[in-house]
Amino acid sequence: MVERSHDGARRIAESRILIVGLGLIGGSLAAALKTGGYRGEIAACDRDPGEIARGIAMGVIDDGGTELAPWVEGSSLIVLAVPVMAMQAVMATLRPVLSDQVITDVGSTKLAIRTAAEAVFGALPARFVLGHPIAGSEKSGVAASNPTLYRHHKVILTPEPDNDPRAVARVRAMWAACGAEVLEMAVERHDQVLARTSHLPHLLAFSLVDTLARQDERLEIFRYAAGGFRDFTRIAGSDPVMWRDVFTANRDAVLAALDDFEAGVARLRAAVERGDGDAMLATLDRASHARHYFDTLLNQTRYQAMEQRNIRYRVEPGGSVRGTIRVPGDKSVSHRSIMLGALAEGVTQVQGFLEGEDSLATLQAFREMGVAIEGPHQGRVTIHGVGMHGLKAPVGPLYVGNAGTAMRLFAGLLAGQAFDTELTGDVSLTKRPMGRVADPLRAMGAVIETAEGGRPPLRIKGGQRLKGIDYDMPMASAQVKSCLLLAGMYAQGETRVREPAPTRDHTERMLNGFGYPVSRDGNLAWLSGGGKLTAGPIDVPSDISSATFFLVAAAITPDADLTLEHVGVNPTRIGVINILKAMGADLTLSNQHEVGGEPVADIRVRYTPLKGIEIPADQVPLAIDEFPALFVAAASAEGTTRLRGAEELRVKESDRLQAMADGLAELGVDVTLYADGIDIVGRLEGQGHDGPSYGGGRIDSLGDHRIAMAFSVAALRAREAIVIDDCANVATSFPGFVELARKVGLSLAEQAGGARQDEEGA
């Protein structure tokens, strides 16, 4: 019973909604439905006639009374908003007068309510959809009704296999009309999650306030308590009867959560007693960053965010590109600095760390395995290494967001640990195949389970005796190579990895920098198991993949003169520099030196007209992540640029060949797409070098950050504005891109507008 109005807004078509229990939750539901434009009648039943009268006077409900039976007939949807322990009695009253109404509830313990329904009806009725809005207040009664209480909050439905799908859809529609985000999970999982995130905190708040209130000096304690005490204990002002019922109804899950909490307090107490600073820091820092993670989820900002804001870029045509900038640190090096620093003996100081989501996901995962990590603070991270065998089993799955590099490298590292682990990620990452790392690891003796199609989550069984292998990679992938080398550190004998074409060698360089010998000969890398890592300082170079967008921006913009400082120029990563030079770019390197085994340089780019080229085959693997930006350079160059042998671009965060071809065609660029490449026709000979090269238009980035940034740069040579959809993921790999783009001269505006990515080349 869901209709759509003429403007496309969802409108529920229930004849009458009956709310049983007109307190804060039920009253706020009624108020939200009224505000949301529900045109049917809202009735309520409550044992307190004063609440009914107050609700009618406030305009929250249309009618109601204290007896339930008279209001059931004529209602198409019934919402049970009474305390959990009162549910069974209400259901018993409902049973003889029910016909085909849909029923739902708002109780915070679903197993108890399902059990009550089974006791009354014999089985959960097909039209009874269990639900729980994750919203509330310490206030109570219909007078506290808030029409925005559910807006942007979650409502969890726990449908059973026998539920009528149409009933589920109608309950979903009701909550959606209130502005809520509706999710689904199993009853048992719901009660476990809520026991930890809601019921346990309330129990602790009640207990703490009660403990302090029973002390003789309680007046002094409360007089001098700061805002933190007030905020933490605010929930102890909630309805005691309701919470008694919740703790009773969800007893087993609450007790399990309390056991875990008491064990954690005991560990922290022991660390304080011993004066063990590292143990205290590990707990406190892990908690601090977990709280930050939680806060960003609530605000729908970006640190490992499971729900994302939709962002659209609008870039006005033209602009200048001048100045001196430093782009964020290299993501590949940032990942590896955390991994190897955690396994090293001693303290590793990292500067220039990339504070993007993927790197932060790696950092947080090691915190969950017991590693004390300070920071990041302005790119500085301090890692208190635990040694090769010092990691501890995490209490649950390691969530790496969309960090494909983290998942694939973790697979190798964790295959050699003594404990079981599970690696999971966001929706985008769980679609990526992981067989390319799981299969060779199994050949080494690892036991790894994957979901259907070799996809995440990865379940890795610990305690396996790994053996070195000689592996010829079927594809050029630095992630696969790095995964096997990390596993090889825990394997007996020698692990040898041969790649069909050179890929980035950050892992080999950093392992050697940490004192773990890795040998290289052409496309072959090998090491022996049983070594150790020794901590040392790491200065993360600026990411050449991020720098590429500004290299191209300066190369295509008349009068541009831009310098990028401290850019990593690892020989396995400089394909973009070689290709731009071949196109005629005025590009010079200076201040060349090494930091932590990685070569860096300042790169100056000044505008000069570019020419189309046939991209050399040996440069393709060295620039695989930079091609979206290079395609924009080709569209601004004179003549045709041809690329072949780049089929790997089709299995990136998006099909980048298709996405760029579609976007360039939208701008009016002549492109021809091939299975492994593309032809891009830039300006024709004789056309002006300094004028616009193409038109404007609207681009779908497909949630791929590199597509979004490439078309942002394209606006510098466009005749009209370029609007780019689904740009939230830019913050994943390049925090601060918008600010830097504006700083050098792009006219880029963010608008509320969206999905996420993986970094195969990292």
Secondary structure, DSSP 8 states (H G I E B T S, - for coil): -EEE-TTS-EEE--SEEEEES-SHHHHHHHHHHHHTT--SEEEEE-S-HHHHHHHHHHTS-SEEES-SHHHHTT-SEEEE-S-GGGHHHHHHHHGGG-SS-EEEE--S-HHHHHHHHHHHHSS--TTEE-EEE----S--SGGG--TTTTTT-EEEE---TTS-HHHHHHHHHHHHHTT-EEEE--HHHHHHHHIIIIIHHHHHHHHHHHHHHTSTTHHHHHHH--HHHHHHHGGGGS-HHHHHHHHHHTHHHHHHHHHHHHHHHHHHHHHHHHT-HHHHHHHHHHHHHHHHHHHHHHHT-STT-SS---EEEEE-S----EEEE---B-HHHHHHHHHHHHHSBSEEEEES---SHHHHHHHHHHHHTT-EEEEEETTEEEEE---TT-----SS-EE-TT-HHHHHHHHHHHHTSSS-EEEE--TTGGGS--HHHHHHHHHTT-EEEEETTTEEEEEEESS---B--EEE-SS--HHHHHHHHHHHTTSBSEEEEE-SS----HHHHHHHHTT---EEETTEEEEESS---B---EE--B-HHHHHHHHHHHHHSTT-EEEEEEEE--TTTTHHHHHHHHTT-EEEEEEEEEETTEEEEEEEEE----B--B--GGGTTTSTTTHHHHHHHHHHSBSEEEE-S-GGGGGSSS-HHHHHHHHHHHTT-EEEEETTEEEEE-B-TTS-SSS--B--EEEE-TT-HHHHHHHHHHGGGBSS-EEEE--TTHHHH-TTHHHHHHHHT--EEEEE-------TT-
